[in-house]
């Protein structure tokens, strides 16, 4: 009965946005390499993924930004990753400082979050004695190109652009850590929701300054969420007939948490893994796979099983419980 209720509720919430578009499939090779590529584009992207995974420190590496500017609470700097869209190449972040004993949290919102998203969570982190820096994802809010209504360039049937966009989110978050460190902070956590959760895990796996993460909704594979989730069926329609799920999983493995769990083994970095029992975007079986991998590699973690769904975790009363749980975890462990 609960499953049926939450399915209807989740589907209704997911369909409130009526501006979803089925975009054309594109390999997007120009987003992952310089110059023209010869041969089969699918094989090129598969080889690109293999090389990225073989040297992920290089793939997620960057040159630090040198032009950070804070005006009020609004921080801007040039993204170390250059996309073809000028507006997207300026990173926007909102700074919420308090007397925190050197503790700061980088906050990465969910896909299609507007600029208001997660500001209340940042203020809740302040209440718990934690400074926060909310970083806008690529192609979102102030970074969105004029031709878009939604953040479609972050996640779409353009395979190469999606790879670049998530990699950009990872590197932008690391550059945000640089800025926080320059402000005198010494202890760092990262909190990501949905798509932001995926990026947050990859950041932690490549940046030893982070001692813990909160992953709000978890899946091992980027491709499986897009293929099976109710909120991304318009993306799947652009993919079907051009690539299989197995091929997509391999191509998008460099932006999938599954590729990086082993890097956390033995580091002492901790995670709070949030999953929803009636989630039709990050399916529960995918979340259980993440929990199994954390046990396999003996990565310190706590879990929070929400008795709601993906979208409903953001509505009352579930959002209050979730916010308190995440803030308490960070205050206790950071």
C-alpha positions as CSV (number, residue, x, y, z in Angstrom):
1,X,0.0,0.0,0.0
2,X,2.8,2.5,0.9
3,X,4.7,1.6,-2.2
4,X,1.6,2.4,-4.4
5,X,1.0,5.7,-2.5
6,X,4.6,6.9,-2.8
7,X,4.7,5.9,-6.5
8,X,1.7,8.0,-7.3
9,X,3.1,10.9,-5.1
10,X,6.6,10.6,-6.6
11,X,5.2,10.5,-10.2
12,X,3.0,13.6,-9.6
13,X,5.9,15.5,-8.1
14,X,8.2,14.4,-11.0
15,X,5.6,15.6,-13.6
16,X,5.2,19.1,-12.2
17,X,7.8,20.4,-14.6
18,X,6.3,20.5,-18.1
19,X,9.3,21.8,-20.0
20,X,11.2,18.6,-20.4
21,X,12.5,18.0,-23.9
22,X,13.6,14.8,-25.7
23,X,16.9,16.0,-27.2
24,X,18.7,14.4,-30.1
25,X,21.4,11.8,-29.4
26,X,25.0,12.9,-29.9
27,X,28.3,11.3,-29.2
28,X,29.8,14.6,-28.1
29,X,33.4,13.7,-28.9
30,X,34.3,17.4,-29.1
31,X,33.7,17.7,-25.3
32,X,36.2,15.1,-24.3
33,X,39.1,15.5,-26.7
34,X,40.9,18.1,-28.8
35,X,40.8,17.9,-32.6
36,X,38.9,15.5,-34.8
37,X,38.6,11.9,-33.9
38,X,38.8,9.2,-36.5
39,X,37.0,5.8,-36.4
40,X,34.0,4.5,-34.5
41,X,32.8,7.2,-32.0
42,X,31.4,4.5,-29.6
43,X,34.8,2.9,-29.4
44,X,36.5,6.2,-29.0
45,X,34.3,7.0,-25.9
46,X,34.9,3.5,-24.5
47,X,38.6,4.0,-24.8
48,X,38.3,7.5,-23.4
49,X,36.6,6.0,-20.3
50,X,39.3,3.3,-19.9
51,X,42.1,5.9,-20.0
52,X,40.2,8.1,-17.6
53,X,39.8,5.3,-15.1
54,X,43.4,4.2,-15.5
55,X,44.6,7.7,-14.4
56,X,41.7,9.2,-12.6
57,X,43.9,11.6,-10.6
58,X,44.8,13.2,-13.9
59,X,41.3,13.1,-15.2
60,X,39.9,14.9,-12.2
61,X,43.0,17.0,-11.7
62,X,43.0,20.8,-12.4
63,X,44.9,24.0,-12.3
64,X,43.7,26.1,-9.3
65,X,41.6,29.2,-10.0
66,X,43.3,32.5,-9.5
67,X,40.5,35.0,-9.8
68,X,38.1,34.2,-6.9
69,X,36.0,37.2,-5.9
70,X,33.6,37.5,-3.0
71,X,31.0,40.2,-2.9
72,X,28.7,39.9,0.1
73,X,28.0,36.2,0.2
74,X,28.3,35.7,-3.6
75,X,31.6,34.0,-4.6
76,X,32.7,33.7,-8.2
77,X,35.7,32.3,-9.9
78,X,36.6,30.9,-13.4
79,X,36.0,27.2,-13.7
80,X,39.3,25.2,-14.3
81,X,37.3,23.3,-17.0
82,X,36.5,25.2,-20.1
83,X,33.2,24.5,-21.9
84,X,32.0,26.1,-25.1
85,X,29.4,28.1,-23.1
86,X,30.8,31.3,-21.6
87,X,28.2,31.7,-18.9
88,X,28.9,28.2,-17.7
89,X,32.6,28.9,-17.3
90,X,32.1,31.2,-14.3
91,X,31.4,29.3,-11.1
92,X,28.9,30.8,-8.7
93,X,28.7,29.9,-5.0
94,X,27.0,31.3,-1.9
95,X,29.0,31.6,1.3
96,X,27.4,31.0,4.7
97,X,30.1,31.7,7.3
98,X,29.8,31.3,11.1
99,X,32.2,30.8,14.0
100,X,32.8,27.1,13.2
101,X,36.2,26.2,14.7
102,X,37.7,25.8,11.2
103,X,35.0,23.5,9.9
104,X,33.4,24.1,6.5
105,X,31.0,22.1,4.3
106,X,30.8,22.3,0.5
107,X,27.2,21.8,-0.6
108,X,26.3,20.5,-4.1
109,X,22.5,20.6,-4.9
110,X,20.5,18.3,-7.1
111,X,20.0,18.4,-10.8
112,X,17.8,21.4,-11.9
113,X,18.1,23.1,-8.6
114,X,17.5,26.8,-8.9
115,X,19.6,29.4,-7.0
116,X,17.3,29.1,-3.9
117,X,17.9,25.4,-3.6
118,X,19.8,24.2,-0.5
119,X,20.1,27.7,1.0
120,X,17.9,26.7,3.9
121,X,20.1,23.7,4.4
122,X,23.1,25.9,4.5
123,X,21.5,28.0,7.2
124,X,20.7,24.8,9.1
125,X,24.4,23.9,8.9
126,X,25.1,27.4,10.3
127,X,22.7,26.6,13.2
128,X,24.8,23.5,13.9
129,X,28.0,25.6,14.0
130,X,29.2,24.8,10.5
131,X,30.2,27.2,7.8
132,X,28.9,26.3,4.3
133,X,29.6,27.1,0.7
134,X,26.8,26.2,-1.8
135,X,28.3,25.7,-5.2
136,X,26.1,25.9,-8.3
137,X,26.4,22.9,-10.6
138,X,27.4,23.4,-14.3
139,X,24.7,24.8,-16.5
140,X,22.5,25.6,-13.5
141,X,20.9,28.9,-12.3
142,X,23.4,31.8,-13.1
143,X,25.5,29.4,-15.2
144,X,22.7,28.4,-17.5
145,X,23.1,29.4,-21.2
146,X,20.4,31.7,-22.5
147,X,18.8,29.1,-24.8
148,X,18.0,26.7,-21.9
149,X,15.0,26.5,-19.6
150,X,16.4,23.5,-17.7
151,X,19.9,22.3,-17.0
152,X,19.8,19.9,-19.9
153,X,23.4,20.4,-20.8
154,X,24.4,18.9,-17.5
155,X,22.7,15.6,-18.2
156,X,21.4,14.7,-21.7
157,X,21.7,12.2,-24.6
158,X,25.0,14.1,-25.5
159,X,27.4,11.5,-24.0
160,X,30.6,13.6,-24.2
161,X,29.0,16.8,-22.9
162,X,27.5,14.9,-19.9
163,X,31.0,13.5,-19.1
164,X,32.5,16.9,-19.3
165,X,29.8,18.5,-17.2
166,X,30.0,16.1,-14.3
167,X,33.8,16.2,-14.4
168,X,33.5,20.0,-14.3
169,X,31.2,19.7,-11.2
170,X,33.9,17.6,-9.5
171,X,36.7,20.0,-10.3
172,X,34.7,23.1,-9.5
173,X,34.1,21.6,-6.0
174,X,37.8,21.0,-5.5
175,X,38.5,24.6,-6.5
176,X,35.9,25.7,-4.0
177,X,37.8,23.8,-1.3
178,X,40.9,25.7,-2.3
179,X,39.1,29.0,-1.6
180,X,37.8,27.8,1.7
181,X,41.3,26.6,2.7
182,X,42.6,30.1,1.8
183,X,40.0,31.6,4.2
184,X,41.6,29.6,7.0
185,X,39.4,26.6,7.3
186,X,41.1,23.4,8.2
187,X,38.4,20.6,8.4
188,X,36.2,19.9,5.4
189,X,33.1,17.9,4.5
190,X,31.1,17.7,1.3
191,X,27.3,17.2,1.1
192,X,25.7,16.3,-2.2
193,X,22.1,15.6,-3.2
194,X,21.1,13.3,-6.1
195,X,23.4,14.3,-9.0
196,X,25.3,16.4,-6.5
197,X,25.8,13.2,-4.4
198,X,27.5,11.5,-7.3
199,X,29.9,14.4,-7.8
200,X,30.5,14.6,-4.0
201,X,31.7,11.0,-3.8
202,X,34.1,11.5,-6.7
203,X,35.4,14.7,-5.1
204,X,36.1,12.9,-1.8
205,X,37.8,10.0,-3.6
206,X,40.3,12.4,-5.2
207,X,40.8,15.0,-2.4
208,X,42.3,14.0,0.9
209,X,41.3,17.3,2.5
210,X,37.8,15.9,2.9
211,X,37.4,13.8,6.0
212,X,33.7,13.0,5.4
213,X,30.8,13.2,2.9
214,X,27.1,13.1,3.0
215,X,25.6,11.4,0.0
216,X,21.9,12.2,-0.2
217,X,20.6,9.4,-2.5
218,X,23.1,6.9,-3.8
219,X,23.7,4.7,-6.8
220,X,26.8,2.9,-8.0
221,X,26.2,3.7,-11.7
222,X,25.4,7.1,-13.3
223,X,23.9,5.3,-16.4
224,X,21.4,3.1,-14.5
225,X,19.8,6.1,-12.7
226,X,19.3,7.9,-16.1
227,X,18.0,4.7,-17.8
228,X,15.6,3.6,-15.1
229,X,14.6,6.6,-13.1
230,X,11.2,8.2,-13.5
231,X,12.7,11.7,-13.7
232,X,15.0,11.0,-16.6
233,X,12.8,9.0,-19.0
234,X,13.0,11.9,-21.6
235,X,16.8,11.5,-21.5
236,X,16.4,7.7,-22.0
237,X,14.2,8.3,-25.1
238,X,17.0,10.2,-26.7
239,X,19.5,7.4,-25.9
240,X,17.5,4.3,-26.9
241,X,18.4,2.9,-30.2
242,X,21.8,4.5,-30.2
243,X,23.5,2.9,-27.2
244,X,22.7,0.0,-24.8
245,X,22.6,0.4,-21.1
246,X,25.7,-1.8,-20.8
247,X,27.6,0.4,-23.2
248,X,26.3,3.6,-21.6
249,X,27.4,2.3,-18.2
250,X,31.0,1.7,-19.5
251,X,31.1,5.1,-21.3
252,X,29.9,7.0,-18.2
253,X,32.0,5.0,-15.7
254,X,34.4,7.9,-15.1
255,X,31.5,9.8,-13.6
256,X,30.1,6.8,-11.7
257,X,30.7,6.3,-7.9
258,X,31.3,2.6,-8.5
259,X,34.6,3.3,-10.1
260,X,36.0,5.0,-7.0
261,X,34.8,3.1,-3.9
262,X,38.1,1.2,-3.7
263,X,40.0,4.5,-3.5
264,X,38.3,5.1,-0.2
265,X,39.5,1.9,1.3
266,X,41.8,2.5,4.3
267,X,41.7,6.3,4.0
268,X,39.6,6.8,7.2
269,X,37.2,9.0,5.3
270,X,33.6,8.6,6.5
271,X,30.2,8.8,4.7
272,X,26.6,9.1,5.6
273,X,24.7,7.2,2.9
274,X,21.1,8.4,2.6
275,X,18.7,6.2,0.6
276,X,14.9,6.3,0.3
277,X,12.8,3.1,0.5
278,X,10.3,4.2,-2.1
279,X,12.7,5.9,-4.5
280,X,11.8,5.6,-8.2
281,X,14.6,7.8,-9.4
282,X,17.5,6.1,-7.5
283,X,16.0,2.6,-7.3
284,X,16.4,0.9,-3.9
285,X,18.3,-2.0,-5.4
286,X,21.0,0.4,-6.7
287,X,21.3,2.0,-3.3
288,X,21.7,-1.4,-1.7
289,X,24.6,-2.1,-4.1
290,X,26.3,1.0,-2.8
291,X,25.9,-0.2,0.8
292,X,27.3,-3.6,-0.1
293,X,30.4,-2.0,-1.7
294,X,31.0,0.1,1.4
295,X,30.9,-3.1,3.4
296,X,33.1,-4.9,0.9
297,X,35.8,-2.3,1.2
298,X,35.2,-1.7,4.9
299,X,34.7,2.1,4.4
300,X,33.4,3.8,7.6
301,X,29.8,4.8,7.1
302,X,26.4,5.3,8.6
303,X,23.2,4.9,6.8
304,X,19.9,6.7,6.8
305,X,16.9,4.8,5.3
306,X,14.1,7.3,4.6
307,X,10.6,6.0,4.6
308,X,9.7,8.1,1.6
309,X,10.8,8.6,-2.0
310,X,13.2,10.7,-4.0
311,X,11.1,13.8,-4.5
312,X,9.2,13.4,-1.2
313,X,12.4,13.6,0.7
314,X,12.3,17.3,-0.1
315,X,8.8,17.9,1.3
316,X,7.5,18.2,4.9
317,X,8.0,16.4,7.2
318,X,10.7,14.3,5.5
319,X,12.8,17.3,4.6
320,X,13.1,18.4,8.3
321,X,14.1,14.9,9.5
322,X,16.6,14.6,6.6
323,X,18.2,18.0,7.2
324,X,18.6,17.4,10.9
325,X,20.1,14.0,10.3
326,X,22.7,15.3,7.9
327,X,23.6,18.3,10.0
328,X,24.0,16.2,13.2
329,X,26.2,13.7,11.4
330,X,28.5,16.4,10.1
331,X,28.7,18.2,13.4
332,X,29.5,14.9,15.2
333,X,32.1,13.6,12.8
334,X,33.9,16.7,11.4
